[in-house]
Each structure stands twice: as C-alpha cells, then as structure tokens.
Amino acid sequence: MLRRLLYDAKIRDAIYQIALLGGDNAERQRLLTRFGFVVENWLGIMSRTKKITAFTASYSQASVIFPYLMVAPAYFAGKMQLGGMMQTASAFSSVQGALSFFVSTYRTLAEWQAVVARLDGFEQGIAAAKALADNSSSIRPVAAADDSAIALNDLLLTLPNGKPLVEASGFNLRSGQRTLVTGPSGSGKSTLFRAIAGIWPFGKGTIAIPKGASLMMLPQRPYFPVGSLASAITYPSKDETYSAAQLGEVLKLVGLPALVARLGEEGHWNRTLSLGEQQRLGIARALLHTPQYLFLDEATASLDEPSEALLYRLIVEKMPQTTIVSIGHRSTLEAFHQREVSLVRSGDRFTIGDKERPVAAT
C-alpha cells in the first residue's frame, strides 16, 4: 500500500515530464499492472473467505442434524422416546460447542496472527535500528575538542551492504573557510554530507563537530512543507520567528521580488515553483537562519552561471563568518571558494586525504 502511494506521488510530481514525453500509455500500462495486483490480492482474499465460510457454515449446519441422524434408527425402532432423542441432541450440542472453538474462531485467530506478525516485524525493525546505533563499528559523532573545525577521523563510509565508498582520515573543514568538494558522480559526495549531518550510520570512524554548532544542509531539491510561503521559507522555525519585512527583504535579495506579495498564500511550493526558484528559496532560508556551517549539495545547479555567481556573492557578503562547503561540477565555482578537495578513486573506494589545492578566493 505504501509503495503504491509513493508511486502515485511520484507520478504527480513528474506529470509534466510524462506529458512532454508522451508517456501516458506507458504509465497507464504500469498503473493497470499495479491495479491488477490489487485485484489479484482481493480475489485471493475472497477465495480464502469463501472456503472458510463454506467449511464453517457446513460444519455448523451438519452439527445440527448429525445427532438426530444417529439416534433416528433407535427412535423409529421404538427403542427410544422422543424426549430421549431430544436429550441426546442437546447433550451432543453442548459437547460439539465446546469442541468447536477453533473452528468457529479460526477467522479471528487468523486476523490476530496477522496483526502480531506486523507488530513483530515492527519490533524487529526497531531492534535493528537500535543495534545499528549501538554498534561500535558505526559512525560516531563526537564533540570536537577544537571549536575551529569539523574533523573526520579514521572515517570510512560504506553502502548499506558494507561495500566501501569513501575513506576520509584526518580531513578537516576549517571554521570560516569556503571549501569546494568535487569528484565524479557516484563518488559519495552527498553521502559524506549526510554522514556529517548524522543521518548516515553505515561505516566506521568519528566525526568531531564543535559543541553547539549549527549546521544546515541545502540539497539540490530543497524541501518545503505544504502551507504558506512564509512557513516554507522559515522552515523548520515557526512563522513568527521572522517578520514579514525580513522575509520580503530576503526574497528580494535572492531575486524573487514577485513572491513578496504571496507570503501568506497557501500552496504546495515544491510543485508550484520551478526548481530554480526553489533553489533561490533555499538560499533565502539559509540567509535567514545564518548557520555556522552551510553545506550546499549542488544547491544552485539549476540556475544559470550569472545567477549562481550572484547568489554565491550574496552568501559571502551576508554570512562572512559562516563555513561554506559546496558540492559542484562547474569550474566557475572555484572563484568563490578558498580551497578545493577532490574525491579520487583508490582501489575499491574514493579518498579525499590530501587532495587539496588552494584556490583564489573572491
């Protein structure tokens, strides 16, 4: 059920691409195939229900006439009176009722068993998550002794199946410095960001983060909750955290003055706005919150280079004390960062070790 809902949501999000590609027939076939699974499951349930109902109903009806059939020969032979036959039927009914518990409650027991199985799977999932969190070989976030950098010590990121992905030992993200992270697609750049954010437990090593430091991650497609535009910008803070004047000013700074009048408008902004506008709103959110560490995971990739340069200049100007760490593939980003580190393949994994080179800062 959850998989079907996610698939439906995916279609809604990509409706324009499907229309542009003329994929309506292909999607119709996929939906009919998935609906066929639903129909097949329903028919299976009906078939089992029919069999169970037929058995239990037949059993119940047969148990009513069975004692009469057994004593009928004696009654018609004159060896038993009508009262004796009725007493025999009543006694049989009492015994039959006591011994028919599992037959009459089979459906209820089956429903209970299904509920228990789901709850058991849920408990196993919780136990597996706790075991992963308590696993000494998983990535451990620790408080940094030095508040001037985020330090990655003996860090090895792996895929969930245990395959090595990124090795980063002795790598630091210095406070106040702007760093550009480059590397081929699939090298683990985004995974490295997730590990620093504390949401990627697969691997081993430690990530030392200054105590009380505020981190913000801006992905290529930022998240905006369904609601007012003001709440979308201020998320995860409450709407009243910032004034309408502050929100209007930051919208103008990122090049979205037309949205100032729509701050109170309710909407699904991930669908209403283009990806470029969403990325501008993501930068507006960062300017409002002013985190100590800002991680940009291709957060301006959908913008043209002049617009991207304008936003980076804005970030540098408005957040001079913020540590900026960017993932990007455009060479024009080098001018806005003070150093560049590259993920390069080394055997079965990627490493960043000493792959640094200074870049002129703007």
C-alpha positions in Angstrom: 0.0 0.0 0.0 2.8 2.4 1.0 4.7 1.6 -2.2 1.6 2.3 -4.3 1.1 5.7 -2.6 4.7 6.6 -3.2 4.4 5.6 -6.8 1.2 7.8 -7.2 3.0 10.7 -5.6 5.9 10.2 -8.0 3.6 10.4 -10.9 2.0 13.6 -9.6 5.4 15.2 -9.2 6.5 14.2 -12.7 3.2 14.8 -14.5 4.7 17.5 -16.8 7.6 15.3 -17.8 5.3 12.4 -18.5 3.1 14.6 -20.7 6.1 16.1 -22.6 7.5 12.6 -23.3 4.1 11.3 -24.4 4.3 8.6 -21.7 0.6 8.4 -20.9 0.2 4.9 -22.5 3.3 3.6 -20.7 2.1 4.9 -17.3 -1.4 3.6 -18.0 0.0 0.1 -18.5 2.1 0.4 -15.3 -0.9 1.6 -13.3 -3.1 -1.2 -14.8 -0.4 -3.7 -13.9 -0.2 -2.4 -10.3 -4.0 -2.3 -10.1 -4.0 -5.9 -11.4 -2.0 -6.9 -8.3 -4.7 -5.2 -6.1 -7.5 -7.1 -7.9 -5.5 -10.4 -7.7 -5.0 -9.9 -4.0 -8.7 -9.1 -3.5 -9.7 -12.2 -5.4 -7.3 -14.3 -3.3 -8.9 -12.9 -0.1 -12.4 -13.6 -1.5 -11.4 -17.2 -2.4 -10.0 -17.9 1.0 -13.0 -16.3 2.6 -15.4 -18.4 0.5 -13.6 -21.6 1.5 -13.5 -20.8 5.2 -17.2 -19.7 5.1 -18.2 -22.9 3.3 -16.4 -25.1 5.8 -17.6 -23.3 8.9 -21.2 -23.0 7.7 -21.3 -26.6 6.5 -19.9 -27.7 9.9 -22.5 -25.7 11.8 -25.4 -27.0 9.7 -24.2 -30.6 9.8 -23.7 -30.5 13.6 -27.5 -29.6 14.0 -28.8 -32.7 12.2 -26.0 -35.1 13.0 -27.3 -36.3 16.4 -30.8 -36.8 15.0 -29.4 -38.9 12.2 -27.5 -41.0 14.7 -30.4 -41.7 17.0 -33.2 -41.8 14.4 -32.9 -45.6 13.8 -33.4 -46.3 17.5 -36.3 -43.8 17.7 -38.1 -45.3 14.7 -37.5 -48.8 16.1 -39.3 -47.8 19.2 -36.3 -48.3 21.4 -36.1 -44.5 22.3 -38.8 -42.0 23.2 -38.9 -38.5 21.6 -37.7 -37.0 24.9 -34.7 -39.2 24.9 -33.8 -38.2 21.4 -34.1 -34.5 22.3 -31.9 -35.1 25.3 -29.3 -36.8 23.2 -29.3 -33.9 20.7 -29.0 -31.4 23.5 -26.0 -33.3 25.0 -24.3 -33.6 21.6 -24.8 -29.8 21.0 -23.1 -29.0 24.3 -20.1 -31.2 23.6 -20.0 -30.1 20.0 -20.0 -26.4 21.0 -17.1 -27.0 23.5 -15.0 -28.8 20.9 -15.7 -26.4 18.0 -13.9 -23.4 19.5 -11.1 -23.4 16.9 -13.5 -23.9 14.0 -15.7 -21.0 15.0 -12.9 -18.6 15.9 -10.5 -19.6 13.1 -11.0 -16.3 11.2 -10.5 -14.2 14.4 -7.4 -16.1 15.2 -6.0 -15.6 11.7 -6.6 -11.8 12.0 -4.8 -11.8 15.3 -1.9 -13.7 13.9 -1.6 -11.2 11.0 -1.6 -8.3 13.5 1.0 -10.0 15.7 3.2 -10.7 12.6 3.1 -7.0 11.6 3.9 -5.9 15.2 6.7 -8.4 15.3 8.2 -7.0 12.1 7.9 -3.5 13.5 9.7 -4.6 16.7 12.5 -6.3 14.7 12.9 -3.0 12.7 13.3 -1.0 15.9 15.7 -3.6 17.3 17.8 -3.5 14.1 17.9 0.3 14.2 19.0 0.3 17.9 21.6 -2.3 17.2 23.0 -0.2 14.3 23.0 2.9 16.6 24.8 0.9 19.4 27.2 -0.8 17.0 30.7 0.3 17.8 31.7 -0.1 14.2 29.2 2.5 13.0 30.0 6.2 12.6 30.1 8.0 15.9 29.5 11.8 16.2 31.6 13.3 19.0 32.1 16.8 20.4 35.2 18.4 18.9 37.9 19.4 21.4 38.8 22.3 19.0 36.0 24.6 18.0 37.8 25.8 14.9 36.9 22.8 12.6 34.9 19.7 11.9 37.3 16.8 12.0 36.8 13.5 10.2 39.0 10.8 12.0 39.5 7.3 10.6 36.2 7.7 8.7 35.1 5.1 6.3 31.7 5.4 4.7 30.1 2.3 3.3 27.0 1.4 1.4 24.2 -0.4 3.5 25.6 -3.7 2.1 29.0 -3.0 3.6 30.8 -2.1 0.3 33.4 0.7 0.9 32.5 4.1 -0.6 34.6 7.0 0.8 37.6 7.0 3.1 38.4 10.2 4.8 41.0 10.1 7.6 42.4 13.3 9.1 40.3 15.6 6.9 39.1 18.9 8.5 36.6 21.5 7.5 38.1 24.6 8.9 35.8 27.2 10.5 35.3 30.3 8.4 36.7 28.7 5.3 34.9 28.1 2.0 35.6 24.6 0.6 34.6 23.2 -2.8 34.2 19.4 -2.9 34.4 17.9 -6.4 34.5 14.4 -7.8 32.8 12.1 -10.3 29.1 11.2 -9.9 28.6 8.4 -7.5 31.8 9.0 -5.6 30.0 9.6 -2.3 30.0 13.4 -2.0 26.4 13.7 -0.9 26.9 10.6 1.3 29.7 12.5 3.0 27.4 15.4 3.7 24.8 13.0 5.2 27.4 11.5 7.4 28.4 14.9 8.8 24.8 15.7 9.4 24.5 12.5 11.4 21.9 10.7 9.2 24.3 8.1 7.5 25.3 5.5 10.1 26.9 3.0 7.6 30.6 2.8 8.1 33.0 3.5 10.9 35.1 6.2 12.4 34.3 9.5 14.2 33.1 12.9 13.1 34.0 15.6 15.6 31.7 18.7 15.4 32.2 21.8 17.6 29.7 21.7 20.5 26.6 23.7 19.9 27.5 24.4 16.2 24.5 25.0 13.9 24.6 23.1 10.6 22.3 23.5 7.6 22.2 21.2 4.6 20.8 22.5 1.3 20.2 19.7 -1.3 19.7 20.2 -5.0 15.9 19.9 -4.5 15.1 21.7 -1.2 12.1 20.6 0.9 9.2 23.0 1.5 6.2 22.0 3.7 2.7 22.4 2.3 1.4 25.7 3.8 2.1 29.4 3.5 5.1 30.7 1.6 6.3 32.3 4.8 6.3 28.9 6.6 8.1 27.3 3.6 10.9 29.9 3.9 11.3 29.9 7.7 11.1 26.0 8.0 11.9 24.4 10.4 11.4 27.6 12.5 7.9 28.9 13.3 6.4 31.5 11.0 6.5 34.3 13.7 10.3 33.8 14.1 10.9 36.4 11.4 8.9 39.5 10.4 7.2 40.0 7.1 9.7 42.8 6.4 12.6 40.3 6.9 11.1 37.7 4.7 10.3 40.3 2.0 13.9 41.6 2.1 15.5 38.2 1.8 13.2 37.3 -1.2 14.3 40.4 -3.0 17.9 39.6 -2.3 17.7 36.2 -3.9 15.9 37.5 -6.9 12.3 36.7 -6.1 10.6 40.0 -5.6 7.4 38.8 -7.2 6.8 36.4 -4.3 6.8 39.1 -1.6 3.1 39.6 -2.1 2.4 35.9 -1.8 3.9 35.3 1.7 0.6 34.5 3.2 -0.6 32.3 0.3 -1.0 28.6 1.0 0.3 26.1 -1.6 2.4 23.1 -2.4 5.6 25.0 -3.3 7.6 22.1 -4.4 5.1 21.7 -7.3 4.2 25.4 -7.8 7.7 26.8 -8.2 10.4 25.9 -10.8 13.4 24.1 -9.5 15.5 27.3 -10.0 13.0 29.2 -7.9 13.1 26.5 -5.2 16.9 26.8 -5.0 16.6 30.5 -4.6 14.2 30.0 -1.8 16.6 27.5 -0.2 19.3 30.2 -0.2 16.8 32.6 1.3 16.2 30.1 4.1 20.0 29.9 4.7 20.3 33.7 4.8 17.5 33.9 7.4 18.9 31.2 9.7 22.6 32.1 9.2 24.1 28.8 10.3 27.7 28.4 11.4 28.2 25.6 8.8 26.4 25.7 5.5 26.6 22.6 3.2 25.4 23.2 -0.4 24.9 20.0 -2.3 24.6 21.3 -5.8 22.1 23.8 -4.3 22.4 26.2 -7.3 22.9 23.7 -10.1 19.5 24.6 -11.8 20.5 28.3 -12.1 22.5 29.8 -14.9 26.1 30.8 -14.1 25.5 34.6 -13.7 22.6 33.9 -11.2 24.7 31.3 -9.4 27.6 33.7 -9.1 25.2 36.4 -7.8 23.9 34.1 -5.1 27.3 33.0 -4.0 28.4 36.6 -3.7 25.3 37.2 -1.6 26.2 34.3 0.7 29.8 35.5 1.1 28.6 39.1 1.8 25.8 38.3 4.2 27.4 35.4 6.0 31.1 36.2 6.3 31.6 34.1 9.4 29.8 31.0 8.0 31.8 28.0 6.9 30.7 27.1 3.4 31.1 23.6 2.0 29.9 23.2 -1.6 29.4 20.2 -3.9 29.5 21.3 -7.6 30.8 20.4 -11.0 31.1 23.9 -12.6 34.6 25.3 -12.8 33.1 28.8 -12.1 32.5 27.8 -8.5 36.2 27.7 -7.8 36.4 31.5 -7.7 34.1 31.6 -4.6 36.0 29.0 -2.5 39.3 29.3 -0.8 40.2 25.7 -1.3 39.1 22.7 -3.4 39.2 19.0 -2.4 38.6 16.2 -4.8 37.4 12.7 -4.3 39.5 10.3 -6.4 39.2 6.6 -6.8 41.7 4.5 -4.8 41.1 0.8 -5.3 37.5 -0.1 -4.3 36.8 3.3 -2.7 37.2 7.0 -3.1 39.6 9.0 -0.9 40.0 12.7 -0.2 43.1 12.5 2.1 45.5 15.2 1.0 43.8 16.0 -2.3 43.6 19.7 -1.7 44.8 22.7 -3.7 44.4 26.3 -2.8 42.1 28.4 -5.0 42.0 32.2 -5.2 39.0 33.5 -3.2 36.7 36.2 -4.3 
